[in-house]
Amino acid sequence: MAWAKWVLFVGLALSQGGCALMHLHDPPPPPEVVLISEAKAAHEAASMSRAYFLDQLRSRKGERFRVRAYIPCGNDEAELLWLNNPVLRGDRIRGNLSERPIVLRGVPRGGVVETGTDMIADWVIVRNGRTYGGFTGKAP
């Protein structure tokens, strides 16, 4: 009977792009808990400055850029993840995952994902050694 569980596990892992095997021994990330008032203020600050960030990204006015955005996972779900090296193409933004996704399957840390610019929840620009943005917390 133990072999049946193994066959089921391998089948599920393969159907999920191998992610179950890749994440088998990874510890779960700590929960991110903030006050609702802080979360609302951070969301409002990031939303109000989204156009500024996109303008800076287009003109590459900075040494390093990061963006935190909702990445579609299918089934009407999206996961909020930090992306490194974002690239803007029209109203789409693409970057490398800087953290291990929990809900999103088939894309490892460092993998490339894409979403709409309207899904940006936070951003960070490093210019002349100073950090700008980062309203929802420190980027990993």
Buried (B, 14 or more C-beta within 10 A) or exposed (E): EEEEEEEEEEEEBEEBBBBBBBBEEEEEEEEEEEEEEEBEBBBEBBBEBBEEBBEBBEEEEBEEBBBBBBBBBEEEEBBBBBBBEBBBEEEEBBBBBBBBBEEBBEBBBEEEBBBEBEBBBBBBBBEEEEBBBBBBBEBB
